[in-house]
């Protein structure tokens, strides 16, 4: 039977930023067994969405498959997976709207936005200051919802951006700023799929921004960086932050 432990460890290692990964490795080196309370305390100190469940799955599989392994072995496995991941980290790609030049290879924002949405198998996290004139994006989100993709939209309420997604209200979750009096706005522009690929840039989800305006962005395929971005945006919607509320 194929062991699940290496795969679970690799997924956990990809998710964690370098400092948290180093901290977890330290705790594993001093852990006597999968049930060591040190690991409970580490999990309690790192409340990112889903992280506790991910570590619990590692510990249960450790207990079921290889309880004789010391924590130092798991720490070494995490370090090895992290080193291998760093060696093959894909470069960021440039994305533009508007005119293109021969200076550098670029891809068009409209096509990349659709590509990222179509690539989602489990989740989509999208942020935009404004949204209108995006029938094709709405159609792609409807198709994603039909694939049972969980869709969260972080939108600026003052621009009435949520109106663009009216036909999808039963299939998406919309979030707005919690404090209307704040001297700030939800100005991020992100499309992230499955914690593995993200489009970031200056373009709002509007027809002109995706095609005609002069806009610049990047595609990230580094799972660790994308995962940290998704964790941060989800944290904004959580009870401990209270920066965003359901719309």
C-alpha positions as CSV (number, residue, x, y, z in Angstrom):
1,X,0.0,0.0,0.0
2,X,1.3,3.4,-0.9
3,X,2.1,5.7,2.0
4,X,0.1,8.9,2.2
5,X,2.5,10.5,4.7
6,X,5.0,11.9,2.1
7,X,2.3,13.5,0.1
8,X,0.6,15.1,3.1
9,X,4.0,16.4,4.3
10,X,4.8,17.8,0.9
11,X,1.4,19.6,0.7
12,X,1.9,21.1,4.2
13,X,5.4,22.2,3.4
14,X,4.3,24.0,0.2
15,X,1.6,25.9,2.1
16,X,3.8,27.3,4.9
17,X,6.0,30.4,4.5
18,X,9.7,29.9,5.3
19,X,9.5,31.2,8.9
20,X,6.5,29.1,9.9
21,X,8.0,26.0,8.2
22,X,11.2,26.4,10.2
23,X,9.2,26.8,13.4
24,X,7.2,23.6,12.6
25,X,10.4,21.7,11.9
26,X,11.8,22.8,15.2
27,X,8.7,21.5,17.0
28,X,8.9,18.2,15.1
29,X,12.5,17.7,16.1
30,X,11.5,17.9,19.7
31,X,8.3,15.9,19.4
32,X,8.3,12.4,20.9
33,X,5.3,11.1,18.9
34,X,2.4,12.2,16.7
35,X,0.4,12.9,19.9
36,X,3.0,15.2,21.4
37,X,1.3,18.3,23.0
38,X,4.0,20.5,21.5
39,X,2.3,20.0,18.1
40,X,-1.1,21.0,19.6
41,X,0.4,24.2,20.8
42,X,2.0,24.9,17.4
43,X,-1.4,24.4,15.8
44,X,-3.1,26.7,18.2
45,X,-0.5,29.4,17.6
46,X,-1.1,29.3,13.8
47,X,-4.8,29.7,13.2
48,X,-4.7,30.1,9.3
49,X,-7.8,28.6,7.7
50,X,-7.6,24.9,7.3
51,X,-4.0,24.7,8.7
52,X,-5.0,22.8,11.9
53,X,-6.9,20.2,9.9
54,X,-3.9,19.8,7.5
55,X,-1.5,19.2,10.4
56,X,-4.0,16.9,12.1
57,X,-4.2,14.8,8.9
58,X,-0.4,14.5,8.9
59,X,-0.3,13.5,12.6
60,X,-3.1,10.9,12.1
61,X,-1.3,9.4,9.1
62,X,2.0,9.4,11.0
63,X,0.3,7.5,13.8
64,X,-1.4,5.0,11.4
65,X,1.4,4.4,9.0
66,X,4.7,4.9,10.8
67,X,4.4,5.6,14.5
68,X,8.0,4.4,15.0
69,X,9.3,7.3,13.0
70,X,10.8,10.1,15.2
71,X,9.7,13.7,14.7
72,X,13.2,14.5,13.4
73,X,12.5,12.2,10.3
74,X,9.4,14.3,9.5
75,X,11.3,17.5,10.0
76,X,14.0,16.3,7.6
77,X,11.3,15.3,5.0
78,X,9.8,18.8,5.2
79,X,13.2,20.4,4.7
80,X,13.9,18.2,1.7
81,X,10.6,18.9,0.1
82,X,11.0,22.6,0.6
83,X,14.5,22.6,-1.0
84,X,13.2,20.7,-4.0
85,X,10.3,23.1,-4.4
86,X,12.6,26.1,-4.3
87,X,14.8,24.7,-7.1
88,X,11.8,24.3,-9.5
89,X,9.9,27.5,-8.6
90,X,8.4,28.8,-11.8
91,X,9.1,32.4,-12.8
92,X,6.4,35.1,-12.7
93,X,4.9,35.9,-16.1
94,X,4.0,39.5,-17.2
95,X,0.4,40.3,-18.3
96,X,-0.9,43.5,-20.0
97,X,-4.0,45.1,-21.2
98,X,-4.0,47.7,-24.0
99,X,-1.1,48.0,-26.5
100,X,1.7,45.4,-26.5
101,X,5.3,45.9,-27.5
102,X,8.2,43.7,-28.6
103,X,10.2,44.6,-25.5
104,X,9.2,41.6,-23.5
105,X,6.9,38.6,-24.0
106,X,3.6,39.3,-22.4
107,X,0.1,37.8,-22.3
108,X,-3.2,39.7,-22.4
109,X,-5.1,40.2,-19.2
110,X,-8.5,39.1,-20.5
111,X,-7.3,35.8,-21.7
112,X,-5.3,35.1,-18.5
113,X,-8.2,36.0,-16.2
114,X,-10.4,33.4,-18.0
115,X,-7.5,30.8,-18.0
116,X,-7.1,31.1,-14.2
117,X,-10.8,30.8,-13.6
118,X,-11.1,27.8,-15.8
119,X,-8.2,26.1,-14.0
120,X,-9.9,26.1,-10.7
121,X,-11.0,22.7,-9.3
122,X,-11.8,23.5,-5.7
123,X,-11.8,27.3,-5.0
124,X,-11.6,30.8,-6.5
125,X,-10.8,33.9,-4.5
126,X,-11.3,37.1,-6.5
127,X,-10.9,40.7,-5.4
128,X,-11.7,43.8,-7.3
129,X,-12.4,47.5,-6.7
130,X,-14.8,47.8,-9.6
131,X,-16.7,45.3,-11.8
132,X,-19.0,45.8,-14.8
133,X,-19.2,44.8,-18.5
134,X,-17.8,41.3,-17.9
135,X,-20.3,38.9,-19.3
136,X,-17.6,36.4,-20.3
137,X,-16.1,36.4,-16.8
138,X,-19.6,35.9,-15.2
139,X,-20.2,33.0,-17.6
140,X,-16.9,31.4,-16.6
141,X,-17.8,31.8,-12.9
142,X,-21.1,30.2,-13.6
143,X,-19.3,27.2,-15.2
144,X,-16.9,27.1,-12.2
145,X,-19.9,27.0,-9.8
146,X,-21.3,24.1,-11.8
147,X,-18.0,22.3,-11.2
148,X,-18.6,22.8,-7.4
149,X,-15.8,25.3,-7.2
150,X,-16.2,27.5,-4.0
151,X,-16.2,31.1,-5.1
152,X,-15.5,34.1,-2.8
153,X,-15.6,37.6,-4.2
154,X,-14.0,40.5,-2.2
155,X,-15.6,43.7,-3.7
156,X,-15.7,47.4,-2.9
157,X,-19.2,48.2,-2.0
158,X,-19.0,51.9,-2.8
159,X,-18.6,51.1,-6.5
160,X,-21.6,48.7,-6.6
161,X,-19.3,46.0,-8.0
162,X,-21.5,43.2,-6.7
163,X,-24.2,44.1,-9.3
164,X,-22.1,42.6,-12.0
165,X,-22.5,39.2,-10.3
166,X,-26.2,39.4,-9.7
167,X,-27.0,36.3,-11.7
168,X,-24.6,34.3,-9.6
169,X,-25.8,35.3,-6.1
170,X,-26.9,31.8,-5.2
171,X,-23.5,30.3,-6.1
172,X,-21.0,32.7,-4.7
173,X,-20.1,34.5,-1.4
174,X,-19.5,38.2,-1.6
175,X,-17.5,40.2,1.0
176,X,-17.4,43.9,1.6
177,X,-15.5,46.2,4.0
178,X,-16.9,45.9,7.5
179,X,-16.3,49.6,8.4
180,X,-18.1,52.0,6.1
181,X,-16.5,55.0,7.9
182,X,-12.9,53.9,7.3
183,X,-10.8,56.2,5.1
184,X,-9.8,53.3,2.9
185,X,-11.2,51.1,0.2
186,X,-11.0,47.5,-1.0
187,X,-8.6,48.2,-3.9
188,X,-6.9,44.8,-4.4
189,X,-7.1,43.1,-7.8
190,X,-6.6,39.4,-7.5
191,X,-7.9,36.1,-9.2
192,X,-6.5,33.1,-7.3
193,X,-7.4,29.5,-8.1
194,X,-6.8,26.5,-5.8
195,X,-3.9,28.1,-3.8
196,X,-1.7,27.3,-6.8
197,X,-2.0,30.1,-9.4
198,X,-2.9,33.8,-9.1
199,X,-3.3,36.8,-11.4
200,X,-2.3,40.1,-9.7
201,X,-2.2,43.5,-11.3
202,X,-3.7,46.9,-11.8
203,X,-6.8,45.8,-13.7
204,X,-10.2,45.9,-12.2
205,X,-12.8,43.4,-13.4
206,X,-14.2,45.7,-16.0
207,X,-14.4,45.2,-19.8
208,X,-12.1,48.1,-20.5
209,X,-9.5,47.2,-17.8
210,X,-9.2,43.6,-19.1
211,X,-8.8,44.7,-22.8
212,X,-8.3,48.4,-23.7
213,X,-6.8,50.2,-20.7
214,X,-3.0,50.3,-20.2
215,X,-2.8,47.8,-17.3
216,X,0.1,45.7,-16.0
217,X,0.0,42.5,-14.0
218,X,1.8,39.2,-13.2
219,X,0.8,35.5,-13.0
220,X,2.2,33.7,-10.0
221,X,2.5,29.9,-10.1
222,X,4.6,29.5,-6.9
223,X,2.2,27.5,-4.7
224,X,3.8,28.8,-1.5
225,X,3.4,32.5,-2.4
226,X,-0.1,32.0,-3.8
227,X,-1.0,30.0,-0.7
228,X,0.2,32.8,1.6
229,X,-1.8,35.4,-0.5
230,X,-5.0,33.3,-0.2
231,X,-4.5,32.8,3.5
232,X,-4.2,36.6,4.0
233,X,-7.3,37.4,2.0
234,X,-9.3,34.7,3.9
235,X,-8.0,36.0,7.2
236,X,-9.6,39.4,6.3
237,X,-13.0,37.6,6.2
238,X,-12.4,35.8,9.5
239,X,-13.7,36.6,13.0
240,X,-10.3,37.4,14.3
241,X,-9.7,40.2,11.7
242,X,-13.3,41.5,11.1
243,X,-12.1,43.6,8.2
244,X,-14.7,42.2,5.8
245,X,-18.3,41.1,6.2
246,X,-20.7,39.1,4.1
247,X,-22.2,41.3,1.4
